[in-house]
Amino acid sequence: MAKIRKAELRDVPAIFEMINHYAAERVMLPRPLTDLYECVREFLVAEDEEGQVTGCGALKFYNVELAEIRSLCVAPGSQNHGCGRALAETLLAEAERYGLKTVFALTLAPDFFFKCGFRETARERFPMKVWRDCLRCERYFHCHEKTVYLNLPRPASLAKTQAEPAEVSA
Ligand SMILES: CC(C)(COP(=O)(O)OP(=O)(O)OC[C@H]1O[C@@H](n2cnc3c(N)ncnc32)[C@H](O)[C@@H]1OP(=O)(O)O)[C@@H](O)C(=O)NCCC(=O)NCCS
């Protein structure tokens, strides 16, 4: 069973390795180590029974209504066991607790997000994201990422409240 918990400073090297593994495969954007130390409080991690970090994801606030799910990934050997969904659900539960109205993500895996209840939309719907990150990105003119969003709060039937650390099968 993997456990979802808030990231700690000691998790940063593992987060860095996972994100940059997928960045090398061009399925995620790279993040420098300094950036991850600065933003570690935004992160959740999945931890397996041996204490290894097997996944991560972050919730970045933009304003009182809007946040982005960033850097969501699961280590190659741990995929397809519900870890990604558990991370997304826990980030969404956190977003709901903060009273956010919308959560979005830019992703090359939109179908995963559709399974989590997201819908596709235009990137221009989130101009703060475009100004803050996209215009600085080397892939701006060749970007294949899809923009997905979810409005909150979700109907009770969809929301799986995870105020406490979650556990998923590993
Ligand atoms: C996308 C990712 C986070 C999913 O994590 P995971 O732990 O493998 O996914 P889960 O086991 O929780 O899968 C949940 C559901 O999504 C589906 N799914 C998982 N990855 C998928 C993908 N890449 N495309 C389409 N569907 C996917 C699963 O089949 C499952 O469907 P089900 O509920 O019908 O069985 C993981 O594959 C990953 O790290 N990919 C590389 C990085 C990446 O693309 N991150 C996306 C955000 S930038």
The ligand as a Tripos MOL2 file, in Angstrom:
@<TRIPOS>MOLECULE
LIG
   48    50     1     0     0
SMALL
NO_CHARGES

@<TRIPOS>ATOM
      1 C1         -0.2170    9.9940  -15.7400 C.3       1 LIG1
      2 C2          0.2370    9.3130  -14.4510 C.3       1 LIG1
      3 C3          0.4550   10.3470  -13.3500 C.3       1 LIG1
      4 C4         -0.8800    8.3250  -14.0040 C.3       1 LIG1
      5 O1         -0.4980    7.7110  -12.7830 O.3       1 LIG1
      6 P1         -0.8730    6.1880  -12.4860 P.3       1 LIG1
      7 O2         -0.6190    5.9010  -11.0590 O.co2     1 LIG1
      8 O3         -0.2050    5.3070  -13.4800 O.co2     1 LIG1
      9 O4         -2.4210    6.1930  -12.8090 O.3       1 LIG1
     10 P2         -3.6100    5.4280  -12.0290 P.3       1 LIG1
     11 O5         -3.1990    3.9990  -11.8080 O.co2     1 LIG1
     12 O6         -4.0180    6.1990  -10.8480 O.co2     1 LIG1
     13 O7         -4.7430    5.4570  -13.1480 O.3       1 LIG1
     14 C5         -6.0270    6.0340  -12.9580 C.3       1 LIG1
     15 C6         -6.8090    5.8220  -14.2390 C.3       1 LIG1
     16 O8         -6.1960    6.5630  -15.3100 O.3       1 LIG1
     17 C7         -5.7770    5.7000  -16.3660 C.3       1 LIG1
     18 N1         -4.5010    6.1940  -16.8670 N.ar      1 LIG1
     19 C8         -3.3290    6.2500  -16.2040 C.ar      1 LIG1
     20 N2         -2.3770    6.8160  -16.9670 N.ar      1 LIG1
     21 C9         -2.9730    7.1250  -18.1310 C.ar      1 LIG1
     22 C10        -2.5050    7.7500  -19.3130 C.ar      1 LIG1
     23 N3         -1.2290    8.1360  -19.4720 N.pl3     1 LIG1
     24 N4         -3.4040    7.9260  -20.3130 N.ar      1 LIG1
     25 C11        -4.6910    7.5140  -20.1660 C.ar      1 LIG1
     26 N5         -5.1860    6.9300  -19.0660 N.ar      1 LIG1
     27 C12        -4.3310    6.7380  -18.0610 C.ar      1 LIG1
     28 C13        -5.6800    4.3140  -15.7340 C.3       1 LIG1
     29 O9         -5.8620    3.2950  -16.6890 O.3       1 LIG1
     30 C14        -6.8010    4.3630  -14.7140 C.3       1 LIG1
     31 O10        -8.0360    4.1560  -15.3600 O.3       1 LIG1
     32 P3         -9.2110    3.2560  -14.6660 P.3       1 LIG1
     33 O11        -9.6420    4.0170  -13.4430 O.co2     1 LIG1
     34 O12       -10.2540    3.1700  -15.7140 O.co2     1 LIG1
     35 O13        -8.5610    1.9580  -14.3120 O.co2     1 LIG1
     36 C15         1.5160    8.4550  -14.6800 C.3       1 LIG1
     37 O14         1.2870    7.5670  -15.7310 O.3       1 LIG1
     38 C16         2.7550    9.2860  -15.0040 C.2       1 LIG1
     39 O15         3.4980    9.6390  -14.1040 O.2       1 LIG1
     40 N6          2.9910    9.5720  -16.2990 N.am      1 LIG1
     41 C17         4.1730   10.3080  -16.7180 C.3       1 LIG1
     42 C18         4.1100   11.7500  -16.3080 C.3       1 LIG1
     43 C19         2.8330   12.4410  -16.8010 C.2       1 LIG1
     44 O16         2.4260   12.2750  -17.9430 O.2       1 LIG1
     45 N7          2.1850   13.2020  -15.9040 N.am      1 LIG1
     46 C20         0.9000   13.8330  -16.2350 C.3       1 LIG1
     47 C21         0.7770   15.1840  -15.6400 C.3       1 LIG1
     48 S1          1.9450   16.3360  -16.2900 S.3       1 LIG1
@<TRIPOS>BOND
     1     1     2 1
     2     2     3 1
     3     2     4 1
     4     2    36 1
     5     4     5 1
     6     5     6 1
     7     6     7 2
     8     6     8 1
     9     6     9 1
    10     9    10 1
    11    10    11 2
    12    10    12 1
    13    10    13 1
    14    13    14 1
    15    14    15 1
    16    15    16 1
    17    15    30 1
    18    16    17 1
    19    17    18 1
    20    17    28 1
    21    18    19 ar
    22    18    27 ar
    23    19    20 ar
    24    20    21 ar
    25    21    22 ar
    26    21    27 ar
    27    22    23 1
    28    22    24 ar
    29    24    25 ar
    30    25    26 ar
    31    26    27 ar
    32    28    29 1
    33    28    30 1
    34    30    31 1
    35    31    32 1
    36    32    33 2
    37    32    34 1
    38    32    35 1
    39    36    37 1
    40    36    38 1
    41    38    39 2
    42    38    40 1
    43    40    41 1
    44    41    42 1
    45    42    43 1
    46    43    44 2
    47    43    45 1
    48    45    46 1
    49    46    47 1
    50    47    48 1
@<TRIPOS>SUBSTRUCTURE
     1 LIG1         1 GROUP 0 **** ****
